[in-house]
Amino acid sequence: MVIVTKGLTPSALVKDLIALPTPCNDVVYYPTNLVILGTQEKYSIFQTLSRKSGLAYIAATQPDRAKFKLAGSRSSMCEVYEAIPWPEFELTYEDNTFYYKTAPSLQEIENYFNSLKKQ
């Protein structure tokens, strides 16, 4: 598992998805609905996979961006994501389902991932 500390990550709108460049020079997508939730102070955590590198990422939405928090193997990121103690929700768009968890606050996100760094 690698801690990813990228700051502002440029992104672009593609249909109803946000295209987000990854640290491994790929692009992943997440629903625009999560951006809307972020403007309402509802912050989301989601996992995504780079098809180019095979790296999995855990990202957190914030009011003005999505920030990668961790990177690693698909199985290790799945394990980390499953252990996140916040409620999980799903969004369905076209033929796809997108799963995410909602954190109580930005500070809780930082506290949670900082505690993982110490382990």
Stockholm file with secondary structure:
# STOCKHOLM 1.0

chainA/1-119         MVIVTKGLTPSALVKDLIALPTPCNDVVYYPTNLVILGTQEKYSIFQTLSRKSGLAYIAATQPDRAKFKLAGSRSSMCEVYEAIPWPEFELTYEDNTFYYKTAPSLQEIENYFNSLKKQ
#=GR chainA/1-119 SS CEECCCCSCCCEEETTEEEEECTTSCEEEEETHHHHHHHTTCEEEEEEECTTTCCEEEEEEETTEEEEEEEECHHHHHHHHHHCCSCEEEEEETTEEEEEEEESCHHHHHHHHHHHHHC
#=GC SS_cons         CEECCCCSCCCEEETTEEEEECTTSCEEEEETHHHHHHHTTCEEEEEEECTTTCCEEEEEEETTEEEEEEEECHHHHHHHHHHCCSCEEEEEETTEEEEEEEESCHHHHHHHHHHHHHC
//
